Amino acid sequence: MPRDTNHYGTIFGGVILSYIDQAGFVEARHHGQHRWVTAAIDRVEFKAPVQVGDVVNFYATTVKTGTKSVTVTVEVEAERYLDSSVVPVTAATLVMVAVDAKGSPIPFRQPPTA
């Protein structure tokens, strides 16, 4: 959307980071219906801009599971509006942690708590 763009007509990097975070959460939820928070995101390098009108795809995959956390990789691609070509935009690895109502890490293989 235009409100998400800079004066060059490309999407703010922070908007893409927000969507990466949401994709990481959706992937973590596959491991349990818990509260999941982002504990870490590795380095994010933008290889190509996202332009107004592009369709952006986020592909999230679990790469590692622990007792209280999962590590998720999110790859981002843009399908160009004008010619439908697909270009890689960026990728990130996130550590998502299951937490209880007080925000303390909990084992995610247990049933969720209220």
N, C-alpha and C positions, 0 to 999 in steps of 0.2 A: 504494500500500500504506500502511497506517496508520503504519508506521515513517518514512515520508517526509513526514508531515504535522506541522503545528504544532497547538497546542491549539484552534485555530478550525476544524480539520477541512479545512484547505486545504494543498496541497502546498508544501513549501519552495521558494523561488525557486532556490536552489542546485541542487536536484534537476532542475528544468527546464533550468537552464544546462548541467548535465552531459549531458542528452539532446540539447540543441542542439549541443554539441561533438561528440557521437557522430554525429549526423546530418550535420554538416559533414564529418567524416572519411569517412563512407560516400559522400558526393557526390564528395569529392576522389579517392577510390579509383577512380572511373570514369575518371579521367585517367591512371592508371598504378598498377601494383602496388608502389608505393614505401611507405616509412615517411612518414607525413604527421603533422605537428604543427601545433597551433594557434598562430599568431604573434600574432593580434589578434582581438578581438571588439569590435564597436562598442557603443554605448550600448544597453542593454536596458531597455525600459519595459514593465511588466506592466499590461495593460489590463483583465484580468479574472483572478480566481483559478481554479485548478484544484481541484476538490473531490474528495473520496474517492468513487470509483465512476465518475468521468468517464473517457471514452476520449480519450486525447490523441494528436493527429496532428501529425507534423513533416514539412513539405514543404521539401526542399532543392533549390536550383537554382544552377547555376554562372552568375555574372554577368560574370566577367572571368577571363581566363587570362594569365599572364605566362610567364616562362621557368622559374622555380623555384617559383611559387606560383599558387594559384587563389583567387578570391574567391567565396564562397558565401553566398547568402541562405537563411536558415531561417525559415519561418513556422510558428507554433504555433497550433493550434486545439484547443478542448475540446468534445467532444460530451457534453452533460449527461446524466447517468444517469437522471434522473427524467422528462425530456420529449424527449430526443434532439435538442434544439436545439443548434446549433453556434455557438460564440462565439470570436472571435479572442482569443488570450491574449497573445502577444508576437511579435516578430520580431527577428532579429539578422543582422548581416553579419559573416562570419568570413573571415580570411585564413589559408589552409592552405598550409604550405610542405613540399615534398618534401625529405627529408634522408637522408644516408647513415648508416652504422652509427656514425659518430662524432658525428652530430648536425649536420653541416655541410650547408647548403642545396645541392641539386643540381638540374640541369635534369630535369624530370619526363618529358620526351619520350624520354629515353634508357631502355634496358632497366634494370630494377631491379638493384641490387647486393645482395650477401648481407649 
